[in-house]
């Protein structure tokens, strides 16, 4: 017959504790005996999961060929889904984009662009003084001699002022401009502003963005039409070649917005004498995408100018700033066409500094000068055509009108006609071809096709993983240790086997083989109860 032995042990140090502590200890012992509810096993979870095929592959029931085939089908579908998802993710990470063209409706009025023109010849030969020839020897290639042919090495000239030299010796618009008309109205040199470029002293028509001239009609004759005399007799003779030596005759022209400075030595086009050149323009509004789809520069939203010396950011302004920094680093001065308050480079090192700007600028994003395209840009598309002028009849008339011979008219006169093709603008916008919403939609479609899952199914799986993991951690933290006696002064129940092993009383060595896991203070009826003390 099994023997149940209950030890009721009182400790002296526990007598002062309140009685309600004993009740709480008894409840904790009972709760520990019951234990927490065990988590669901895999078979139970699989039978209730919304993931298609998981219940047939891992649910309750006997293992056999049918369950094996379902498991293979589930794994195959899962592998196919992961393959498709990886392809979709790779496609999304390439950040593809497309360009959408949208011709806008005709507008009653369109702002006319700025037109910058420069004579290809930088200095007028007749305007150069002996000091100018001496100081500009490295730039023009002319020998440093005075007008009588004597070398000027023994002469002493004052320090040169490059701004004064360019302003004084450059081609004057009042001498070059023979006629000017804009939208059928007469215009003059007062409609032009002086601007300095790599070609020296240049002129810009309609340069002020605050008072931009409007164009109300499209087509030939409705824009700017000017007749110019390029003054070839003032071109410098070529004594020796330099990097600034030019063999051409004519003017350089750039059509740009008022917020953008001219960058005519790279973005301009040439107009030759003896021709009337027609330039048909169309306004293009470009919108580019920022990172990660593109590389455009977003507007900062600050009131301060983003580039010193310019009211707005543009690629031309950025490259001019980079050229200035390169010249400052090498020559400790700036060129005339660069913005700032630094010292102007003297003529004797002017060409060396100009060459250094071309060598130091990089065209890519890894170069020393990276100028991203602004996200919103206005440019003007051009179509250029030309006809020869003058004809025989007009050559005689122009020769009499300007007191020149016909040969001079053919070699020096040109006509430039700039106009809008139509008062419409063309909008080109970059758009993301594959965004996050498209990726999520494709992933959801592939997930539903192959494994019949959704976002809630994923939450079910994560919840089950959390449930199992938390149960194992809790078991590891709360692993009970078998005490010889409780420290609460309550009731301690010991199994018979434990008494045999732990008790020093010899009377317990021959006790019967009772069970070792009895409930506290529970004595089955008809059993044997013995009080004892060691």
Secondary structure in CASP SS format (residue, H / E / C, confidence):
PFRMAT SS
TARGET T0000
AUTHOR 0000-0000-0000
METHOD secondary structure of the structure
MODEL  1
X C 1.00
X C 1.00
X E 1.00
X E 1.00
X C 1.00
X E 1.00
X E 1.00
X C 1.00
X C 1.00
X C 1.00
X C 1.00
X H 1.00
X H 1.00
X H 1.00
X C 1.00
X C 1.00
X C 1.00
X C 1.00
X H 1.00
X H 1.00
X H 1.00
X H 1.00
X H 1.00
X H 1.00
X H 1.00
X H 1.00
X H 1.00
X H 1.00
X H 1.00
X H 1.00
X H 1.00
X H 1.00
X H 1.00
X H 1.00
X C 1.00
X C 1.00
X C 1.00
X C 1.00
X C 1.00
X C 1.00
X C 1.00
X H 1.00
X H 1.00
X H 1.00
X H 1.00
X H 1.00
X H 1.00
X H 1.00
X C 1.00
X C 1.00
X C 1.00
X C 1.00
X C 1.00
X H 1.00
X H 1.00
X H 1.00
X H 1.00
X H 1.00
X C 1.00
X C 1.00
X C 1.00
X C 1.00
X C 1.00
X C 1.00
X H 1.00
X H 1.00
X H 1.00
X H 1.00
X H 1.00
X H 1.00
X H 1.00
X H 1.00
X H 1.00
X H 1.00
X H 1.00
X H 1.00
X H 1.00
X H 1.00
X H 1.00
X H 1.00
X H 1.00
X H 1.00
X H 1.00
X H 1.00
X H 1.00
X H 1.00
X H 1.00
X H 1.00
X H 1.00
X H 1.00
X H 1.00
X H 1.00
X H 1.00
X C 1.00
X C 1.00
X C 1.00
X E 1.00
X E 1.00
X E 1.00
X E 1.00
X E 1.00
X E 1.00
X E 1.00
X C 1.00
X C 1.00
X C 1.00
X C 1.00
X C 1.00
X C 1.00
X E 1.00
X E 1.00
X C 1.00
X C 1.00
X E 1.00
X E 1.00
X E 1.00
X E 1.00
X E 1.00
X E 1.00
X C 1.00
X C 1.00
X C 1.00
X C 1.00
X C 1.00
X H 1.00
X H 1.00
X H 1.00
X C 1.00
X C 1.00
X H 1.00
X H 1.00
X H 1.00
X H 1.00
X H 1.00
X H 1.00
X C 1.00
X H 1.00
X H 1.00
X H 1.00
X H 1.00
X C 1.00
X C 1.00
X C 1.00
X C 1.00
X E 1.00
X C 1.00
X C 1.00
X C 1.00
X C 1.00
X C 1.00
X E 1.00
X C 1.00
X C 1.00
X C 1.00
X C 1.00
X C 1.00
X C 1.00
X C 1.00
X C 1.00
X C 1.00
X C 1.00
X H 1.00
X H 1.00
X H 1.00
X H 1.00
X H 1.00
X H 1.00
X H 1.00
X H 1.00
X C 1.00
X C 1.00
X C 1.00
X H 1.00
X H 1.00
X H 1.00
X H 1.00
X E 1.00
X E 1.00
X E 1.00
X E 1.00
X E 1.00
X E 1.00
X C 1.00
X C 1.00
X E 1.00
X E 1.00
X C 1.00
X C 1.00
X H 1.00
X H 1.00
X H 1.00
X E 1.00
X E 1.00
X E 1.00
X E 1.00
X E 1.00
X E 1.00
X C 1.00
X C 1.00
X E 1.00
X E 1.00
X E 1.00
X E 1.00
X E 1.00
X E 1.00
X C 1.00
X C 1.00
X C 1.00
X H 1.00
X H 1.00
X H 1.00
X C 1.00
X C 1.00
X E 1.00
X E 1.00
X C 1.00
X C 1.00
X C 1.00
X C 1.00
X C 1.00
X C 1.00
X C 1.00
X C 1.00
X E 1.00
X E 1.00
X E 1.00
X E 1.00
X E 1.00
X E 1.00
X C 1.00
X C 1.00
X H 1.00
X H 1.00
X H 1.00
X C 1.00
X C 1.00
X C 1.00
X C 1.00
X C 1.00
X C 1.00
X C 1.00
X C 1.00
X C 1.00
X C 1.00
X C 1.00
X C 1.00
X C 1.00
X C 1.00
X C 1.00
X C 1.00
X E 1.00
X E 1.00
X E 1.00
X E 1.00
X E 1.00
X E 1.00
X C 1.00
X C 1.00
X C 1.00
X C 1.00
X C 1.00
X C 1.00
X C 1.00
X H 1.00
X H 1.00
X H 1.00
X H 1.00
X C 1.00
X E 1.00
X E 1.00
X E 1.00
X C 1.00
X C 1.00
X C 1.00
X E 1.00
X E 1.00
X E 1.00
X E 1.00
X E 1.00
X E 1.00
X E 1.00
X E 1.00
X E 1.00
X E 1.00
X E 1.00
X E 1.00
X E 1.00
X C 1.00
X C 1.00
X C 1.00
X C 1.00
X C 1.00
X C 1.00
X C 1.00
X C 1.00
X C 1.00
X E 1.00
X C 1.00
X C 1.00
X C 1.00
X C 1.00
X C 1.00
X C 1.00
X C 1.00
X C 1.00
X C 1.00
X C 1.00
X C 1.00
X C 1.00
X C 1.00
X C 1.00
X C 1.00
X C 1.00
X C 1.00
X H 1.00
X H 1.00
X H 1.00
X H 1.00
X H 1.00
X H 1.00
X H 1.00
X H 1.00
X H 1.00
X H 1.00
X H 1.00
X H 1.00
X H 1.00
X H 1.00
X H 1.00
X H 1.00
X H 1.00
X C 1.00
X C 1.00
X E 1.00
X C 1.00
X C 1.00
X C 1.00
X C 1.00
X C 1.00
X C 1.00
X C 1.00
X C 1.00
X C 1.00
X E 1.00
X C 1.00
X C 1.00
X H 1.00
X H 1.00
X H 1.00
X H 1.00
X H 1.00
X H 1.00
X H 1.00
X H 1.00
X H 1.00
X H 1.00
X H 1.00
X H 1.00
X H 1.00
X H 1.00
X C 1.00
X C 1.00
X C 1.00
X C 1.00
X C 1.00
X C 1.00
X C 1.00
X C 1.00
X C 1.00
X C 1.00
X C 1.00
X C 1.00
X C 1.00
X E 1.00
X C 1.00
X E 1.00
X E 1.00
X E 1.00
X E 1.00
X E 1.00
X E 1.00
X E 1.00
X E 1.00
X E 1.00
X E 1.00
X E 1.00
X E 1.00
X E 1.00
X C 1.00
X C 1.00
X C 1.00
X H 1.00
X H 1.00
X H 1.00
X H 1.00
X H 1.00
X H 1.00
X H 1.00
X H 1.00
X H 1.00
X H 1.00
X H 1.00
X C 1.00
X C 1.00
X C 1.00
X H 1.00
X H 1.00
X H 1.00
X H 1.00
X H 1.00
X H 1.00
X H 1.00
X E 1.00
X E 1.00
X E 1.00
X E 1.00
X E 1.00
X E 1.00
X E 1.00
X E 1.00
X E 1.00
X E 1.00
X E 1.00
X E 1.00
X E 1.00
X E 1.00
X E 1.00
X E 1.00
X E 1.00
X E 1.00
X E 1.00
X E 1.00
X C 1.00
X C 1.00
X C 1.00
X H 1.00
X H 1.00
X H 1.00
X H 1.00
X H 1.00
X H 1.00
X H 1.00
X H 1.00
X H 1.00
X H 1.00
X H 1.00
X H 1.00
X H 1.00
X H 1.00
X H 1.00
X C 1.00
X C 1.00
X C 1.00
X C 1.00
X H 1.00
X H 1.00
X H 1.00
X H 1.00
X H 1.00
X H 1.00
X H 1.00
X H 1.00
X H 1.00
X H 1.00
X H 1.00
X H 1.00
X H 1.00
X H 1.00
X H 1.00
X H 1.00
X H 1.00
X H 1.00
X H 1.00
X H 1.00
X H 1.00
X H 1.00
X H 1.00
X C 1.00
X C 1.00
X C 1.00
X C 1.00
X C 1.00
X C 1.00
X C 1.00
X C 1.00
X C 1.00
X C 1.00
X C 1.00
X C 1.00
X C 1.00
X C 1.00
X E 1.00
X E 1.00
X C 1.00
X C 1.00
X H 1.00
X H 1.00
X H 1.00
X H 1.00
X H 1.00
X H 1.00
X H 1.00
X C 1.00
X C 1.00
X C 1.00
X H 1.00
X H 1.00
X H 1.00
X C 1.00
X C 1.00
X C 1.00
X C 1.00
X C 1.00
X C 1.00
X C 1.00
X C 1.00
X C 1.00
X C 1.00
X C 1.00
X C 1.00
X C 1.00
X C 1.00
X C 1.00
X C 1.00
X C 1.00
X C 1.00
X C 1.00
X E 1.00
X E 1.00
X C 1.00
X C 1.00
X C 1.00
X C 1.00
X C 1.00
END
